[in-house]
Amino acid sequence: MSRLSMIAINLTDRCNLACEHCYLDARTLRDGSPHELSTAEVKQLLSEIASRGTETMVVLTGGEPLLRRDIEELVAHGHERKLFMVLGSNGTLLSEQRIRSLKAAGLMGVGISLDSIDPDWHDRFRGKPGAWLQTVTAMEQCRQQGLSFQVHFSVHAGNAHELEAMVEAAHAQGARVFNLFFLVCTGRGERVTDISPQQYERVLQQALALQEHYPDMLIRPRCAPHYKRVAHQLHPEAPINRISGNEGDGCIAGSGYCRITPQGGVTPCPYIADEVGNIREQGFLELWDQAPVFEALRHPRLEGKCGQCEYQQLCGGCRARPLAAGDGLMGEDPLCAYQPQGGELIFPLQEQPLLWHPLAEQRLSRVPGFIRAMVRKRAEAYAREQGDSEVTTTHLEELTARRFGANPPFKPDPGR
């Protein structure tokens, strides 16, 4: 029984933009979206997820999810069941009033898409004049009202050169996280030129360097499991290499993560369109536990150079890209420039767990379950860097301050 750390629920196909790279090929607002999951069906799904435990992050996304009128109701339902509820949005509909209502419902954060520091370029890419200004204004409103937000930057050949400027801008706006999404050529994205493997490699190296420059903001490549291999090649002893691909930046499709389509289909990730079943016909947890495709992804038998690579335990490649290229789910990732060297398999750095002070352990227990294991490993790596043999609340406070400053998203319980 595999732990579900994150699930994305595509609530609607509808969107008020027409982005060139949309994996859903989202239709415009006037076309509507027939047969979407109802409010009651989404609530039932959230309750079923919560029945397994509260260690799951739920991402409500679309299309543009704010086009649904029941978002606050859905957020509140999940929040009441102690799920970690977040939203993925283009930001153009995030008014001051909407941010307040979402936060009051229990929303923990929002991912906002921004693809350029150039307003005209972003507007053309997103298909709507004025979109850039609306999106940046939404980020400012989130910051002012204390709603945690992260920036989602979809990188490809047309904007890869802007990475450093985008990270600087996101940091200046107060973003908690900068998510760097690498295009998988599906949906409308089939018409967008992808970056070359060589440029992909350079962008990952640049992301690592930028992370060192901005330690208080997490810079996290998505759909880029090669990040772990690049990190190991540059800094074999770095703390990031103590976290396995499945726990960190590797491909988690079907192993710790899946997606629900607006009509209830269950797929390993948004870029793998083949459904393993539908929650209108079969229980979600039954599909999550038993679907053969999920089982194959949890115990992959990789082919091509991915199957020969010494980094397959840290990386393993994106599974959606070879499928989109016609090479099957287990084929080699066509966007990887690395050639296997025939060496022994490289595993995450393994060390004996450190002792934890009881107060530190207590504080860790209040961290949302879906990130608790990663926080534990990062805290132990930080304590080792300080030459300490026990993790204390001081280590946790210092890590929190480095990442979040004076406004952490997870505050200690009063009186503790």
C-alpha positions in Angstrom: 0.0 0.0 0.0 1.8 3.1 -1.3 1.6 6.4 0.7 -0.3 9.1 -1.2 1.7 12.3 -0.5 0.1 14.5 -3.1 -3.0 14.5 -5.4 -4.0 17.0 -8.0 -7.7 17.4 -8.7 -8.4 19.1 -12.1 -11.7 20.6 -11.2 -12.5 22.0 -14.6 -11.4 22.2 -18.2 -12.6 25.8 -18.3 -10.1 28.6 -18.4 -10.2 32.4 -18.9 -6.8 32.2 -20.6 -5.5 30.3 -23.7 -2.0 29.3 -22.7 0.2 27.9 -25.5 1.6 25.1 -23.3 -1.6 23.8 -21.5 -1.4 20.1 -21.0 -5.3 19.9 -20.8 -5.7 21.9 -24.1 -8.2 23.8 -21.9 -11.2 25.2 -23.7 -12.1 28.8 -23.4 -14.6 30.0 -20.8 -17.6 30.3 -23.2 -17.3 26.7 -24.3 -18.0 25.3 -20.9 -16.9 21.9 -19.5 -19.5 19.1 -19.5 -19.7 16.3 -17.0 -17.4 17.9 -14.4 -17.3 16.3 -11.0 -20.0 17.8 -8.8 -19.4 19.4 -5.4 -20.7 16.3 -3.7 -18.4 14.0 -5.7 -15.3 16.1 -4.9 -16.3 16.1 -1.3 -16.7 12.4 -1.3 -13.2 12.0 -2.9 -11.7 14.3 -0.2 -13.3 12.3 2.6 -12.1 9.0 1.1 -8.5 10.4 0.9 -8.7 11.6 4.5 -10.0 8.2 5.7 -6.5 6.8 4.8 -4.7 9.6 6.8 -4.0 13.3 6.8 -0.6 13.1 5.1 -1.8 14.2 1.7 -1.5 17.5 0.0 -4.5 18.2 -2.2 -3.9 20.6 -5.1 -7.2 22.0 -6.5 -6.4 23.1 -10.1 -7.8 23.2 -13.6 -8.1 24.7 -16.2 -8.6 27.7 -13.9 -10.2 26.3 -10.7 -11.5 29.7 -9.6 -14.1 29.5 -12.3 -15.9 27.0 -10.1 -18.2 28.7 -7.5 -17.7 26.0 -4.9 -13.9 26.4 -4.3 -14.3 27.7 -0.8 -16.8 24.9 0.1 -14.3 22.3 -1.2 -11.4 23.9 0.6 -13.3 24.0 3.9 -14.4 20.4 3.5 -10.8 19.2 3.1 -9.5 21.5 5.8 -12.0 20.2 8.3 -10.7 16.7 7.6 -7.1 17.9 8.3 -6.0 17.7 4.6 -3.4 20.2 3.4 -5.4 22.2 0.9 -3.7 24.3 -1.8 -4.7 25.9 -5.1 -3.0 26.1 -8.5 -4.1 29.2 -10.4 -3.1 31.6 -13.2 -3.7 34.3 -10.6 -5.9 36.6 -12.8 -9.0 36.0 -10.7 -7.3 36.2 -7.3 -8.9 39.4 -6.0 -8.4 40.8 -2.5 -11.8 39.6 -1.5 -11.3 36.1 -3.0 -8.0 35.7 -1.2 -9.7 36.5 2.1 -12.5 34.0 1.5 -10.1 31.3 0.5 -7.9 31.9 3.5 -10.9 31.9 5.8 -12.0 28.5 4.3 -8.6 27.0 5.3 -6.5 27.3 2.2 -2.9 26.9 3.1 -1.3 28.3 -0.1 -1.6 29.0 -3.8 0.7 28.3 -6.7 0.6 31.2 -9.2 1.8 30.8 -12.8 4.1 33.5 -14.2 6.3 32.8 -17.2 8.2 36.0 -17.8 9.3 39.3 -16.3 8.2 40.9 -19.6 4.5 41.7 -19.4 4.0 41.6 -23.2 5.7 38.2 -23.6 3.7 36.7 -20.7 0.5 38.1 -22.1 1.1 36.6 -25.5 2.1 33.2 -24.0 -1.0 33.2 -21.8 -3.3 34.5 -24.5 -4.7 37.5 -22.8 -3.7 41.2 -22.7 -3.2 42.4 -19.1 -2.8 38.9 -17.6 0.7 39.7 -16.3 -0.4 42.7 -14.3 -3.4 40.8 -12.8 -1.1 37.9 -11.8 1.6 40.1 -10.2 -1.1 42.1 -8.4 -2.5 38.8 -7.0 1.0 37.9 -5.6 1.2 41.3 -3.9 -2.3 40.7 -2.4 -1.3 37.3 -1.1 1.8 38.7 0.5 -0.2 41.5 2.2 -2.8 39.2 3.5 -0.5 36.5 4.7 -1.5 33.8 2.3 1.6 31.7 1.4 2.3 31.6 -2.4 4.7 30.0 -4.8 5.6 30.9 -8.3 5.2 28.4 -11.1 7.5 29.1 -14.0 7.1 27.0 -17.2 10.5 27.0 -18.8 11.1 26.3 -22.5 13.3 27.6 -25.3 11.6 31.0 -25.4 12.1 32.0 -21.8 14.9 29.8 -20.3 17.2 32.8 -20.4 15.0 34.6 -17.9 15.5 32.1 -15.1 17.7 34.2 -12.9 15.6 37.3 -13.3 12.5 35.3 -12.6 13.9 33.9 -9.4 15.0 37.3 -8.3 11.5 38.8 -9.0 9.8 35.9 -7.2 12.1 36.3 -4.1 11.4 40.1 -4.1 7.6 39.4 -4.2 7.9 37.1 -1.1 7.3 33.8 -2.7 7.9 30.7 -0.5 8.8 28.5 -3.4 9.9 28.8 -7.0 8.7 25.8 -8.9 10.5 25.4 -12.2 8.3 23.3 -14.5 9.8 21.6 -17.5 7.5 21.2 -20.5 6.2 17.7 -21.4 4.9 18.0 -25.0 1.2 17.0 -24.4 -2.1 18.9 -25.0 -1.6 22.3 -26.4 2.1 22.0 -25.4 2.7 19.8 -28.5 2.9 23.0 -30.5 5.5 24.6 -28.2 9.2 24.0 -28.9 10.9 22.3 -26.0 14.4 23.1 -24.8 17.2 20.9 -26.0 18.8 18.3 -23.6 21.9 20.5 -23.4 19.9 23.6 -22.4 17.9 21.5 -20.0 21.1 20.5 -18.3 22.4 24.1 -18.1 19.1 25.2 -16.6 19.3 22.6 -13.8 22.9 23.6 -13.1 21.7 27.2 -12.9 18.9 26.3 -10.6 21.3 24.7 -8.1 23.5 27.8 -8.1 20.5 30.0 -7.6 19.3 27.9 -4.7 22.6 28.6 -2.9 22.1 32.4 -3.5 18.5 32.3 -2.2 18.6 29.9 0.7 15.3 31.3 2.2 13.3 30.4 -0.9 13.0 26.8 -2.1 13.9 26.5 -5.8 12.4 23.2 -7.0 12.5 21.8 -10.5 9.4 19.8 -11.4 9.2 17.1 -14.0 13.0 17.1 -13.8 14.3 14.1 -12.0 17.7 14.7 -13.5 18.1 17.5 -10.9 19.2 14.8 -8.4 21.8 13.5 -10.8 23.1 17.0 -11.6 23.3 17.8 -7.9 25.2 14.6 -7.2 27.7 15.3 -10.0 28.4 18.9 -8.7 28.2 18.2 -5.0 28.1 14.5 -4.0 28.0 15.3 -0.3 25.3 17.9 -0.5 22.3 17.5 1.8 19.9 17.2 -1.1 21.6 13.8 -2.0 20.4 12.4 1.3 16.8 12.5 0.0 15.9 9.9 -2.6 14.3 10.7 -5.9 10.8 9.6 -4.8 11.0 11.7 -1.6 12.6 14.7 -3.2 12.7 15.8 -6.8 12.4 12.6 -8.8 9.4 11.4 -10.8 6.6 10.5 -8.3 3.9 9.7 -10.9 1.9 6.8 -9.6 4.1 6.2 -6.7 3.4 9.1 -4.3 1.2 11.2 -6.6 -1.7 11.0 -9.0 -4.2 13.2 -10.8 -8.0 13.3 -11.1 -9.5 14.6 -14.3 -12.5 17.0 -14.3 -14.6 14.0 -15.3 -13.3 11.7 -12.5 -10.6 9.8 -14.4 -7.5 8.7 -12.4 -4.1 9.1 -14.1 -0.5 8.8 -12.8 0.2 12.5 -13.5 -1.2 15.4 -15.5 1.0 14.5 -18.5 0.0 10.9 -18.7 -3.5 10.9 -20.2 -4.2 7.2 -20.0 -6.7 6.6 -17.2 -6.4 3.6 -14.8 -10.1 3.9 -13.9 -12.8 6.4 -12.8 -13.9 7.4 -9.3 -17.5 7.4 -10.5 -17.2 3.7 -11.2 -14.7 2.5 -8.6 -13.4 3.7 -5.2 -10.4 5.9 -5.5 -8.3 4.1 -2.8 -9.0 0.8 -4.6 -7.6 2.3 -7.8 -4.6 3.8 -5.9 -3.7 0.6 -4.2 -4.4 -1.9 -7.0 -4.1 -0.3 -10.5 -1.4 -2.3 -12.5 0.1 0.9 -14.0 0.6 2.3 -10.6 2.3 -0.9 -9.5 4.6 -0.8 -12.5 5.6 2.8 -11.7 6.3 1.9 -8.1 8.6 -0.9 -9.1 9.9 0.3 -12.6 11.8 -1.8 -15.0 13.4 1.0 -17.0 14.5 0.5 -20.6 17.1 2.1 -22.8 19.8 4.2 -21.2 17.6 4.9 -18.2 17.7 1.2 -17.4 21.5 1.1 -17.7 22.2 4.4 -15.8 24.0 4.4 -12.5 21.8 7.2 -11.4 18.5 5.4 -11.8 17.8 5.3 -8.1 18.3 9.0 -7.7 16.7 10.0 -10.9 14.9 7.4 -13.0 13.9 9.9 -15.7 10.5 11.4 -16.4 8.0 8.6 -17.4 5.6 10.9 -19.3 8.2 12.1 -21.9 9.1 8.6 -23.4 5.4 7.8 -23.4 4.6 11.0 -25.3 7.5 10.2 -27.7 6.0 6.8 -28.5 8.6 4.8 -26.6 6.4 3.5 -23.8 6.1 4.3 -20.1 9.4 2.7 -19.2 11.4 4.0 -22.2 14.4 6.3 -21.8 13.8 10.0 -21.1 14.6 11.8 -24.4 15.4 15.1 -22.6 18.4 13.7 -20.7 21.8 14.4 -22.2 23.7 12.1 -19.7 25.3 9.0 -21.0 25.6 6.1 -18.5 29.2 5.3 -17.5 28.6 1.7 -16.6 29.5 2.2 -12.9 27.7 0.8 -9.8 24.3 2.1 -8.9 24.4 5.3 -6.9 22.0 5.5 -4.0 20.9 8.3 -1.7 23.5 9.0 1.0 22.6 6.8 4.0 23.5 7.7 7.5 22.2 6.7 10.9 19.3 8.9 12.1 20.3 11.4 14.7 18.8 11.6 18.1 15.9 14.1 18.5 15.2 16.2 21.6 11.6 15.4 22.8 10.6 19.1 22.2 11.9 19.0 18.7 10.1 15.7 18.0 6.9 17.3 19.4 7.3 20.2 17.1 8.0 17.9 14.1 4.7 16.1 14.8 2.9 19.4 14.0 4.4 19.6 10.6 1.9 18.4 7.9 2.4 14.7 7.3 3.0 15.0 3.6 6.4 16.8 4.2 7.3 15.4 7.6 9.7 12.8 6.4 11.5 15.4 4.2 11.7 17.9 7.1 13.1 15.3 9.3 15.9 14.5 6.8 16.6 18.2 6.2 16.8 18.9 9.9 19.2 16.0 10.5 21.4 17.1 7.6 21.4 20.7 9.0 22.4 19.4 12.5 25.2 17.4 11.1 26.5 20.5 9.2 26.6 22.3 12.6 28.6 19.3 14.1 25.7 18.3 16.5 24.6 14.8 17.3 21.0 15.7 18.3 18.3 17.7 16.6 16.9 20.4 18.8 14.1 23.0 18.5 16.9 25.5 17.8 17.8 23.7 14.6 14.2 23.7 13.5 13.8 27.4 14.3 16.9 28.3 12.4 15.9 26.2 9.4 12.4 27.8 9.5 13.9 31.3 9.8 16.2 30.7 6.8 13.3 29.5 4.7 10.3 31.6 5.9 11.7 34.6 7.8 9.4 35.9 10.5 6.1 34.5 9.0 6.3 30.7 9.0 3.3 28.9 7.5 3.3 26.3 10.3 3.2 28.1 13.7 3.8 26.2 17.0 0.7 25.5 19.1 0.1 28.2 21.7 1.6 27.4 25.1 4.1 24.9 23.7 
